[in-house]
């Protein structure tokens, strides 16, 4: 499923690049689904975030130095403001997405939405994406899996609950207890290593132009 979502996002990014250059698709060119579907899916599976929380996510909510994400306005008071540690898979997916984002829009601002409006061809980063369900339905059909978009969040919650049971630890749902959610999810967090992470970390806390500098390729 993740492989299908990744391929769909890559094809969509290539289609965006062709459109940006004013090129018409050639015979055999894949259009893909939405550039945001893969990082959004990884976020749902690894972060346990609700659909509305993912769509409202802005760049300023991600602390790349501390490798945590702070959830904005949520369905519940307990869910608002909870922190989510970024494990290796989630960190990589978000960084790759933001690199494409910087190329597509020319820069990255903290107040802009991580998943901008426009679906297949994002146009306005100041507006959030309307829906991820259409892209998700395309991915799940190609992958041969069933389930709603919202079920991806439940997958992580089930895994955390099972892990708590296996280790005889107390457990509450992420939406109910932000503190316990963060502690439990740190089990999944893996510190990335290598030159790339050292370069990202060396850029310091990202504000203003720091966002654009961090995600420039090269």
Buried (B, 14 or more C-beta within 10 A) or exposed (E): BBEBBBBBBBBBBBBBEBBEEEEEEEEEEEEBBBBBBBBBBBBBBBBBBBBEBBBBBBBBBBBBEEBBBBBBEBEEEBBBEBBBBBBBBBBBBBBBBBBBBBBBBEBBBBEBBBBBBBBBBBEEBEEBBEEBEBBBEBBBEBBEEEEEBEBBBBBBBEBBBEBBEEEEEEBBBBBEBBEBBBEBBEBBBBEBEEEEBEEBEEBEEBEEEBBBBBBEEE
